[in-house]
């Protein structure tokens, strides 16, 4: 009986040890599975975090690029506006003064007459600007005969006008009357010259 009891005790002890071993093994496997699951979840979280950061970085990059593009566009528009304004400032009527010819009567210094006519360019441009407000594409040639009295008085006459603008001729006459030509020697004198107008 003592032997049987001993054998039974050892058997129970062995069974308990086996159960404990199995329980420990099961616990270890469960822990490993939980650790693996946690590691997988952590990995997934890290990847999601990285993906979110990458997405934010991409969005920030796009926003920066869009901002730069907008600034570049504004700078280009400002540049174009400045260029347009500068271009408008430079848009003036072109007036070509023809050489005086056909001198008759008293003697006039052709060089002095030419200089006086050329110095009056701004006056011709003013006339063109006034008429050009109504006819911005006006162009053509105006022929003028100028009589200069021995007293210095000036009497201009329009001999031809291909611009079709009589107002332009009247303006030129009015301006020429204010010019100071050299007084002719040997009596009254006259000459002819032309003005060619071109729109800006």
ChimeraX attribute file (.defattr): number of C-alpha atoms within 10 A of each C-alpha:
attribute: neighborCount
match mode: 1-to-1
recipient: residues
	/A:1	6
	/A:2	7
	/A:3	8
	/A:4	9
	/A:5	10
	/A:6	11
	/A:7	12
	/A:8	12
	/A:9	12
	/A:10	12
	/A:11	12
	/A:12	12
	/A:13	12
	/A:14	12
	/A:15	12
	/A:16	12
	/A:17	12
	/A:18	12
	/A:19	12
	/A:20	12
	/A:21	12
	/A:22	12
	/A:23	12
	/A:24	12
	/A:25	12
	/A:26	12
	/A:27	12
	/A:28	12
	/A:29	12
	/A:30	12
	/A:31	12
	/A:32	12
	/A:33	12
	/A:34	12
	/A:35	12
	/A:36	12
	/A:37	12
	/A:38	12
	/A:39	12
	/A:40	12
	/A:41	12
	/A:42	12
	/A:43	12
	/A:44	12
	/A:45	12
	/A:46	12
	/A:47	12
	/A:48	12
	/A:49	12
	/A:50	12
	/A:51	12
	/A:52	12
	/A:53	12
	/A:54	12
	/A:55	12
	/A:56	12
	/A:57	12
	/A:58	12
	/A:59	12
	/A:60	12
	/A:61	12
	/A:62	12
	/A:63	12
	/A:64	12
	/A:65	12
	/A:66	12
	/A:67	12
	/A:68	12
	/A:69	12
	/A:70	12
	/A:71	12
	/A:72	12
	/A:73	12
	/A:74	12
	/A:75	12
	/A:76	12
	/A:77	12
	/A:78	12
	/A:79	12
	/A:80	12
	/A:81	12
	/A:82	12
	/A:83	12
	/A:84	12
	/A:85	12
	/A:86	11
	/A:87	11
	/A:88	11
	/A:89	9
	/A:90	10
	/A:91	11
	/A:92	15
	/A:93	21
	/A:94	16
	/A:95	19
	/A:96	15
	/A:97	19
	/A:98	16
	/A:99	16
	/A:100	19
	/A:101	14
	/A:102	9
	/A:103	17
	/A:104	13
	/A:105	16
	/A:106	16
	/A:107	17
	/A:108	22
	/A:109	13
	/A:110	15
	/A:111	11
	/A:112	12
	/A:113	17
	/A:114	17
	/A:115	12
	/A:116	15
	/A:117	22
	/A:118	16
	/A:119	12
	/A:120	15
	/A:121	15
	/A:122	12
	/A:123	17
	/A:124	24
	/A:125	18
	/A:126	17
	/A:127	19
	/A:128	28
	/A:129	18
	/A:130	14
	/A:131	17
	/A:132	19
	/A:133	10
	/A:134	9
	/A:135	13
	/A:136	15
	/A:137	11
	/A:138	19
	/A:139	21
	/A:140	15
	/A:141	19
	/A:142	22
	/A:143	17
	/A:144	22
	/A:145	21
	/A:146	21
	/A:147	20
	/A:148	25
	/A:149	20
	/A:150	17
	/A:151	12
	/A:152	16
	/A:153	15
	/A:154	21
	/A:155	16
	/A:156	21
	/A:157	17
	/A:158	17
	/A:159	14
	/A:160	14
	/A:161	18
	/A:162	14
	/A:163	17
	/A:164	14
	/A:165	17
	/A:166	13
	/A:167	13
	/A:168	21
	/A:169	23
	/A:170	15
	/A:171	17
	/A:172	22
	/A:173	19
	/A:174	15
	/A:175	16
	/A:176	21
	/A:177	15
	/A:178	12
	/A:179	15
	/A:180	14
	/A:181	21
	/A:182	18
	/A:183	20
	/A:184	19
	/A:185	15
	/A:186	11
	/A:187	14
	/A:188	19
	/A:189	21
	/A:190	22
	/A:191	19
	/A:192	20
	/A:193	18
	/A:194	20
	/A:195	19
	/A:196	18
	/A:197	21
	/A:198	17
	/A:199	17
	/A:200	15
